[in-house]
């Protein structure tokens, strides 16, 4: 019997992040008998690889050096030659990325496939459907989930939350902020929360694997990124019937939008304030 075709996924690093989580979900969800998988990482991998439920997925790193590493091209080629994948395509999760691959990278259009991200909505149905319950004056939880990296822009979220939480109105005293994830900016974000005087109102949840339960705890989900593709996290938030607010620089054209920087992010939070003060919380359309 012929072996199932092999798909080799080439990524930068297998670590905590939306792209990586989507890849793991894809591998775990595809029929074992239909496809085999291997992951070629440019810059290593972490214990995140343990989320792969299959024991036949090879994960290798070519250990690319920071900056330009011309030898990395040869090491990738040798790994792909050894693995001999059956499928060779560029997969873009949005039309913007597909266009970038064609125009900037120079990929042949025939080798580009644009496939939108998807989430398992059944897994994300809120436990308290159809609306969150509780006392009228309970805390309003604003949350975000993502890698702690400058492009994710959690610093702007902290800056604007500080101004909103200090405003003299009823909703401000009820606001809490959950920032969930891990990454190189964690220390700086914690220090910024302390400096802004909002540390008691902010929960840093760490790198987690229970996103559905966390999303059910949010009243409002915010995606403050400077740039995104089709964000899995915001799709999961919407599938969980959470109000969702994102910056307009993302390519996730699926929710309320607002500018990403701290100076302008207050416009996003005007909408957040309206969501928090106007129960029941409704699903973003």
N, C-alpha and C positions, 0 to 999 in steps of 0.2 A: 504494500500500500504506500502510495507516494506521501511524503511529508506535507503538512499544511504549508501554504505560502508564508514566507517570513516578511514581516514589516519591520524595518529598522527606523527608529525614531531618533533623529539627530536634534539635540537640544543643548542649551548653554550649560545648565547645571540642574541636576535632579534634587531639588530642595523645596522648602515650603514656598508655595506660590500658586496663583490661579492656573497658569498654563500647566504647571507640573501636576496639580490636582486633577485637572481635566484629562491629562494623559493617563494618569493612574486609573481614573474612573473608566476611561475608554478601554484600557487593557483588561481591567477586571470584568467589564461588562460584555466583552466580545466572546463568542463561543470558542472554547479552547480547541475544539476539533477543527475549526475553520481557519484559524490563523495562529501563527507563532509571532513572537515579538522579541526585539532586542532594542536596547536604548544605548545610544552613543552620546556621552556627555563631553562637552568641550572642556569644562572646568570642574569636574568631580561630581560627587553626590554625597548625600548625608543619609541619616537613618530614615529619611523620608521614603527611601526605596522599600522599606519594610511594609509600606502600605499596599504594595503589589501583592495580591493574594495568590498569584500563580508562582510555582517554584521552577518554572522553565523559562523565565525571562532573564536573559543575560544583560547585565548593566556594566558598561565599561567606560572609562574616562581616558581621554587622550592628553589630559593635563596641560591644557593650553596655558602658556605664560601670559601675564597681563600685557595689554597693548598688542602691538603687531608681533605675531609669531608665525613666520612663513612656514616653518616646519609643521605647524598644526594641520595645514592642508594635506600634506603627505600622510600624516598619521590618521586622519579621517578617511582618506582614500584607502589606506591599507586595511582599516577595520571594515569598511564596506566591501572591499574585495574579499576579505575573509568570510564575512557573513553572507554575502551574495543575496541581498534582499530581492524579493520577487516584485516589489512595488516601488517605483521611483517617481514620486510626485511632490510638488510643493503644495501644502495644505494651508489655506488662509481662512481665518475665522470671520473675516469681514471683507466687504468689497474694497474698502480703503487699503487693507493689507494686500489683497490680491493685486490691486493697481500698483502698489509700491514694489511688489515682487517683479512685476513686468517692467515698470518704467525705471526704477532705481537699481534693482538687482540685475535686471536683464534676463530674467527667466522667460523661457518660451511660453506663450499663452497656453499651448496644448498641454504643458506639463503642470499647469496650475489648476487646482481644484478649490473652489470656495465652498466651505461647509460651515454653517453657523453652529456655534456651541449649543448644547442642549443640556437639560438637567432632568433628573428623575423626579417629576412633580409629585408622584404618589408618595415618595419618601419624605417629601417636604410639607405635606399637608399639616397645617398648624394644629396643635393639640386643642387649642381653644377656639377653633373655627366656629362661627364666622367672624367674631370680633373679639379683641382682647377684653378681659373682664377685670374687675377690681374696683376699688374705691375711686371716687371721682378725683380725689386729691393725691392719688398715688404718684410715685416718681415716674417721669416720662423718660424712657431709655432710648437714647440715640446711640447707634452702634455702627462700627465699620469693621470689616475683616479684610486683611491683606498683608502682604509682605512689608516690613518696615524698611522702606526705601524712599529716597527723596521723590522719585517719580510718583509715588503713591500719595504724597502731599498731606500726610497726617498732621504735619506741623501747622498747616493752614487751618486744619480742623480744630486743633487746640486753641489757636489764636482767636478764632471766631467764636468758639464755644465759650471762651473766657468772657468775651464781651456780652454774649447772650445771657449767660448765667448770672451776670452782674446787673442786668437790666431790672429796673424797678417795676416788675409786673408779676402777676400771679404764676404764670407758667415758668418763669425763670427759676424760681426757688424749687421747682420740682424736677429740673433737668439733671440727668446723669449721662455720662459719656463712657461707652465701652469701646476700647481700641484693642482688637484681637489680632494677633499675628506674632511674627518674630523676624529679626533681621538686623542689619548693621546700624540702623538709626534708633534702635530701642533706647539706648542710654540717653541720647540727645533728646528724645521725646519725653522721657520721664523727667529729665532735668527741666525741660521747658514747662511741663505741667506744674512742677514745683515753683518755678519762677513766676508763673502767671497766677499762682495762688489757688489753683483749681484741683490740686492733687487729690483732696478728699472726695471730689466729685467724679474722678476719672478712674476707671478700672482697666488695667492692662492685663488682658486675659491670657497672654502667651500664645505659642503655636499650638493649635488644637485640631482635633479630628472630629469634633462633634458640632460642625457648623449648623445642621438643622436645628438642634436644641438651642444653640445660641441665637439663631435668627428668630426663633419663636419667642425669645425673651426680649427682643427689640420691639419698640413701638415704631421707630423710624430708622431706616437704613440709609447711610450716606456713603457715596463713593466719591471721595475728593480728588481723585487722581489727576495729574497733569495730562496723562495720556493713557489710553486703554485700547484694547481690541474689543471683542465682544465679551464682556466680563461675565464669567461663570457666576461670580458671587452675587451680582445684581440680579441675574436670572433666578438664582436660588432665593434671594430675598423677595422677589415678586411672586415666585411660586409659593412662598410661605405667607403671602398676603400681608407683607410689610409695606408701609409707605416707603417709597424709594426716591432719593434725591441724588443727582450726580452732576458733575461739572460738564460744561458744554464742549470741552476739549477732548472728551472721550469719544470713541466711535461707537459707543453703546447707545444707539438712538432709541432707547426704550423707556425713558423715565423723565421726570422733571429735571431741567438743566439749569446751571448757573456757573459763573466764572470760577476758576480754580484758586486764585491767589488770595492770600489773607485779606488784602485790602478790599477785595470784591466779594469774598465768600459770604459776607453778611447777607447778601441778597439771597443766597441759597437758604440761609437760616431764617429769613423772614418767612419763607415757605415752611420751613421746619417748625417755626413757632405756630403758624396757622394749623399745621397738622396736629401738634401737641395740644392745642387749645380747642380743637374741634372734634370731639369724639362723636360717634365711633370712628376709629381709624379705618380708612377705606383702602382698598387695593389699588395701586397705581395701574392705570390703563395704558 
